[in-house]
Amino acid sequence: MFAENDAQAPQRQWTCRLDEDPAAVVTARALVGTVLIGWDTDLIEDAILVTSELVTNAIAHGDAPVTLTVTVRTEPEPTVILDVADASPDLPVQDLPGEVGHFGLWIAEELTRVTIHPTATGKTVRAEFVFFDQPAAGHGQLPRGLAG
């Protein structure tokens, strides 16, 4: 289930709890892809890939609850922020990619700015994309079937 804030605000947010979803990565990718319809295609693909990596890491290495929050700002420049939160206080460690794993955070950091924020209830890994092409009118509209 997705929750969305005020559709008229210059900043809109969608939140989705993922730890109870057996298809969490698919759900997260669908949310990001749907929210970003009408934005630059290459950057949408990057955002979906980063979402996959961060959600996979949170589910594999974090603790429930795991949530994805997608924030779309139109001012001062179009920006998309992906926040993946989980209840583990253990911060992710950036290792060099190897034959088995360790690609997730590395891939995310190669594509966008990634920051890690300890919180009172665990941590949040944030990926921030600044879009230089204005989105098409009606961007960020969830289809009826995906609306909370």
C-alpha positions in Angstrom: 0.0 0.0 0.0 1.2 3.5 -0.9 0.5 6.6 1.1 0.8 10.0 -0.7 0.8 13.5 0.7 -1.0 16.6 -0.7 -1.0 16.4 -4.5 -1.0 20.3 -4.8 2.2 20.8 -2.8 5.6 21.8 -4.4 7.0 18.7 -2.7 5.1 15.4 -2.9 5.9 12.2 -1.1 4.9 8.6 -1.4 5.7 6.0 1.3 5.6 2.3 1.1 6.4 -0.4 3.7 8.3 -3.2 2.1 9.4 -5.7 4.7 6.1 -7.6 4.7 6.1 -7.7 0.9 7.5 -10.9 -0.7 8.0 -8.9 -3.9 9.5 -5.9 -2.1 12.0 -5.0 -4.8 9.4 -5.3 -7.6 7.0 -3.2 -5.6 9.7 -0.5 -4.9 10.7 -0.4 -8.6 7.1 -0.1 -9.7 6.5 2.8 -7.3 9.5 4.8 -8.5 8.9 4.1 -12.1 5.3 5.1 -11.8 6.0 8.3 -9.8 8.6 9.4 -12.3 6.6 8.9 -15.5 7.3 11.9 -17.8 10.8 12.6 -16.4 14.1 12.1 -18.2 14.3 8.4 -19.3 18.0 7.8 -18.4 17.6 9.3 -15.0 14.4 7.2 -14.4 16.4 4.1 -15.2 19.1 5.1 -12.8 16.6 5.9 -10.0 14.9 2.4 -10.5 18.3 0.7 -10.4 19.4 2.6 -7.3 16.0 1.7 -5.7 16.6 -2.0 -6.4 20.0 -1.9 -4.8 19.1 0.0 -1.7 15.9 -1.9 -1.0 17.7 -5.3 -1.6 20.4 -4.2 0.9 17.9 -3.1 3.5 15.9 -6.3 3.3 19.1 -8.5 3.3 21.1 -6.7 5.9 18.6 -4.5 7.9 15.8 -5.1 10.3 12.0 -4.6 9.9 10.3 -2.3 9.3 11.8 -1.4 5.9 10.2 1.6 4.2 10.8 3.4 0.9 9.9 7.1 0.7 10.0 8.8 -2.7 10.0 12.6 -2.5 9.5 14.7 -5.6 10.4 18.4 -5.4 9.7 20.9 -8.2 11.5 23.8 -6.5 14.1 25.2 -6.6 15.0 22.5 -9.2 13.3 19.2 -9.9 14.7 16.7 -7.5 13.8 13.1 -6.6 14.9 11.8 -3.2 14.8 8.1 -2.4 14.9 7.2 1.3 15.2 3.6 2.3 14.9 3.2 6.1 15.2 0.1 8.3 15.4 -0.5 12.0 19.0 -1.8 12.2 21.5 0.7 13.7 24.3 -1.0 11.8 25.5 1.4 9.0 26.2 0.0 5.6 29.9 -0.6 4.8 31.1 0.4 1.3 33.3 -2.5 0.1 34.8 -2.9 -3.4 32.6 -5.0 -5.6 33.7 -8.6 -5.8 32.6 -11.9 -7.3 29.9 -12.4 -4.7 28.0 -9.2 -3.8 29.0 -5.8 -2.6 27.7 -4.1 -5.7 24.6 -2.4 -4.3 26.0 0.7 -2.5 28.8 1.0 -5.0 26.4 1.1 -7.9 24.2 3.6 -6.1 27.2 5.9 -5.4 28.3 5.7 -9.0 24.9 7.0 -10.2 23.9 9.6 -7.6 24.7 11.2 -4.3 24.1 8.8 -1.5 24.1 9.7 2.2 23.6 7.5 5.2 21.7 9.0 8.2 21.5 7.2 11.6 18.1 7.7 13.2 16.6 7.1 16.6 14.9 3.9 15.1 17.7 2.6 12.8 19.0 4.3 9.7 18.0 5.9 6.4 20.0 5.6 3.2 19.2 8.5 0.9 19.8 8.8 -2.8 19.2 12.2 -4.3 18.7 12.9 -8.0 18.6 16.4 -9.4 16.8 16.5 -12.8 17.7 19.3 -15.2 14.8 18.6 -17.6 11.4 19.7 -16.4 9.0 16.8 -16.0 6.0 16.6 -18.2 2.7 17.9 -16.9 0.9 15.4 -14.6 4.2 13.8 -13.4 4.1 11.9 -10.2 0.5 10.8 -10.6 -0.2 7.3 -9.3 -2.6 5.2 -11.4 -5.8 4.4 -9.5 -4.7 0.8 -8.8 -1.6 2.0 -7.0 -3.1 4.8 -5.0 -3.3 4.3 -1.2 
